[in-house]
Each structure stands twice: as C-alpha cells, then as structure tokens.
C-alpha cells in the first residue's frame, strides 16, 4: 500500500468496506488515523461537519463515500 497522507485512513476503509457495503452503501464515513467517527452520513457536508466536531480543524481526517467501485470523474 502506498505510504503517505491518509494511508492509515484508506487502510481502515478497505478493511471495513465489505461490511459497510451491506448496510451503509452510499453513505459517507469519517476516519481519522484508525478511528472511525460515530455514525454514517447522507451527505458530504454532514460528514465534514461531524469530522470537524470529532477531530477539530488541527487534525487531518478522511471523508469517504461507501461504494463498491470508485466513481471516475472526467473534466473537460
């Protein structure tokens, strides 16, 4: 796995993805290091707000949507 920013958070996401897909598909999760914030969220903004409340502005945290495959976006 690639080392770098959010590598721990992405590892935690991969470890739990199959479990979360069964009941939380499409929801947003917040992860800081190896800590998963309480709850899953319907929108990115709700998850971001929860992450700021849980971890503060001085800590990096990942907001990620639970999907089977990652969406691909094209910019023209």
N, C-alpha and C positions, 0 to 999 in steps of 0.2 A: 504494500500500500504506500502511496506517496506520502512523504513527510511534509509537514507544513501547516499553515493556518487551517484550522477546522479538521485536521486529520483524526483527532480523537472523537469529535462530534460525528463525523461521517462513519467512523467505525461503529459507534454506538447505533447509528441509524441502520446500518447494514445488518447488525446483529439482531435488531428487533423488527426489521421491515416486514418479514413474512407474517409475524404475529400481528403487527399493526394493520396490515392489509386486510386481514379477516374482519376487523371490526372498525377500523378508522380510515379506510381508503378515502382519499380526497381531502382529509383534514390536515391541518398544519400542526407540527410538533416543534417544541423549542428545546434545544440541547446546549448545555454549556459544559465543556470538558467531557465528563462522563455522567453528568447529572441531567436527567430529563425533567423539565418543568412540569408541574402538575397540570393535567388537562390537555385536551386537544382542541383545536380552534377551527372555526369555519372559514375565517379569512386571515390573510397575511397580516393585516393591520391589528387584528385582535391578538394574534400570536406575538407580534412585535411588542405590543403594549405589555403583554404578560411577561415577556422576556426582560423588558426594561424594569418591570416591577420586581421580578425574581432575582435578577442578576445585576441590575444597575447599569449606568452608562459607562462605567470604567472597565467593564469586562466584555470580551467578545462572546457571542453566542450565535448559534445557528438556528434559523427558522427554515424549516423544510416541509414541503408537502409530501404526504404519503401516497406514492404512485407505484405501480408495478414497473413501469418504464419511465425514464425521464423524458419530458417533452423537449422537442427541439424547436427553437425559435430562429427564424431567418429574418435578417434585417436587410433591406434593400437600400 
